[in-house]
Amino acid sequence: MNRMAQQALSTSVDANRQRLMKAFSELVTAERRYEELRNALWELATDDRIVMSDYLRDTLIQLAGKDDGMER
C-alpha cells in the first residue's frame, strides 16, 4: 500500500474511532439519565403524601419499570 493510501486509511480509522467513542459516551449518559428518570418516577409513585388515582400510580410504577406487585 502506498504511503498516501496508508495515511488516508489511518485518518479514516482514527475518525471512526473518535465517532465511536463519542457515541459510546452519549449512550452511557443517556442510560444514566434514563435510570435517574425511572428512580424519580418510582419516588413519585410511592410518595403517599401525593394524592393520585390508583390508575395513575400504577402507570407511574409501570413506567418506572418496577412493577413487582408491591403492596401499598
C-alpha angles and dihedrals in degrees: 000000000000122000097254093050091047091050091048091050092048091050091049092049091049091049091050091048090052092049091049093049091049092048091049091050090051090049092052090049092049091049091051092049091048090053091048090051092049090050092048091050090050092050091049093047094048098043103111091195090071116080113219138142120271088243092057092044091050091047091052090049090051091048089051087055092230101110099144100148093261120180118243 
